[in-house]
Structure formats: structure tokens, C-alpha cells
Amino acid sequence: MPQVILPLLWIAPFLTEALRQPLNHTSCLINIQLANDSLADRATENVYMLPEVRAKEKYIQKITDGKQGVTLLVRAKPTLQEPFYVIQVGYNNPDRLIVYYTFYVYPKNMHIKVLDTVSGKVITLSEWRAGGAL
């Protein structure tokens, strides 16, 4: 048992330092929890390509002098009860992730819906944009 613990103790400081580093727009597209899930990668890429997400990318780069970009985080993968990926988009500042959008991506057809934060309902992108999506 001590032979296993010693290597873990040696690597722990490097892992904790890596976890403290802010994510940028390229590293956020790699989700450690779903690393072998090509559908999650595709869903994340589709969300990243939305004009609203790209606008937030430009905004975050501007306020951080190009040091950071938008963060995409896969919060949940599909289940029988909830057959979609939940992907949050936000700004990963030193204190916490500030979530701008929560998207729901259905892996069968890559259909994207979004959480309307005013009504609390999940709506289509068309409805969201018609309501003045930010």
C-alpha cells in the first residue's frame, strides 16, 4: 500500500496547481469527465459555434486583455429521464465560474435548447433569440 501512496503524494502538488489555473477557450473544450465521449465533444463544439457564445468569447477576451476566453462545462450527460447534455457557458474568474448560459443538447440530432433565466423554462434557440437573447 505505501508504494501506491508515495507516487500519489508526489504528484498531488502538481495536480492542485493545475486545478488552480484558469481555463481558457481551448482548454474548456476538453472535458476531463467525458474525455472519451465524442458526442459530448460534438455537442460542446456546436454550442461554442453559436453566435451568442462567440460574442461572449470576444467580451471575455476584451476584459481579460486576451488572457482568457469563454468556458464551456459539460454539467450532465444524457440519461433515460433527461436525454440531453447540459452545457454551461461562462467566465471562469479566480473565484468561481460565472454562468452566462445553460444549453441542453440532444445527442441524437444535436438539437440545442437553452434555459431562459427569466421564465425558468427550457426554450428553443429561436424563441430565445426572438426574446432578445443576450
N, C-alpha and C positions, 0 to 999 in steps of 0.2 A: 504493500500500500504506500509506504513512503516514497517509493520510486515513481509513483504516479503523481503524487502531490508536489514533489520538488520541481518538475518541469512546469506544472501549472503555476506555482508560485513565481517562477522565473518570468513567465510570460504575462502575468496579471498586470504589472505596471504598464506594459506596452498597450494592452487592451483598454485599460481605463483611460489612458491618454488619448487613444484613438477615438474612444467614445465621446470625449470632451470636445473634439474638433467639430466645428460647424459643418453641416453638409452643404455642398454646392449643387448646382443644377445637374451636373453629370453624375455625381455620386448618389444623388437622390433617386436616380432611375434604377439603381441596383438595390433590390430589397433583399436583405440577408435572410429574412424568414421564408421567403418564397423564391430562393435563388434558382431552383430547378423548375420553376413554373413558367413556361414560355407564354401561357395565356395571360399571366399576371404582367409579364414584361410587355406584351402587346397592349393590354388594357392601359397600362401606365403610359406607354408611348402615345396612345390615342388621346388620353387626357392631356398629356403635355402639348400636343399639337393644337389644342383648342385655342382660338384667338384670345379668349379671356385669360387663359393661363399664360400665354406668351406675353400678354400685356403686363401681368403681374411679374413675370420674369424680368422684363425691362425696368419696371419700377424698382424692384429689389436690387437689381444691379446698380441702378442710379443712386439709391440711398446708401448703398454699401461701397460706393466707388469701385464697382466691378468685382468686389471680393466674394460676393455670394450671389446665388440665384434662387429661384423658386425651389421648394422642397415638395416632393410627391411621396406620400407614405401610404402603402397598402395596409389598411387597418383591419380588413377582414377578407377572407376568401370565400367563394361560394359554398353554401350548404344546401341541403334539401329545403329547408324553411326559407332561406334567403339566398336565391340563386344568382348572386352578383358579387363582384369585388367592390369593396368600399375603399375609395382612394381619396385621401385628404391632400389638399394643396395649400401651402402656406409659406411662411417665412420662419426659418429656424434661427431665432436670435439666441444669444448666450443663455438666456433664462428659460425659454420654452419655445415650443412651436406655436406660432400664431396662425391659426387656420383661417384661410380666406374662403375656401370652397370644399364641399364634400360631394364627390361624384359616386354614382353607382353604375358599374359597367357590367353588362350581361355578357358572359364569355361566349355564348352560342352565336351571337350575331354582332358583338361589340357595340351594342346599343348603349348610349350613355344617358343617364338621368342625373339630376342634381338636386340637392337639398335646398329648398327655398327657406332661408333663415327667418324670414318674416312670418310666413304661414306655418312653418314646421313640416311642410309636405314635400314629398319627393315628386318632382315635375320633370317634364321633357325639357330638352335644351331650347326648343322653340318657344315654349311657354316662358321659360326663364329669361330668354333674350327679349321677348315681347314685353316683359315686365320691367325692363331696364337693368339687365344683368350688369354688375359692376366688375 
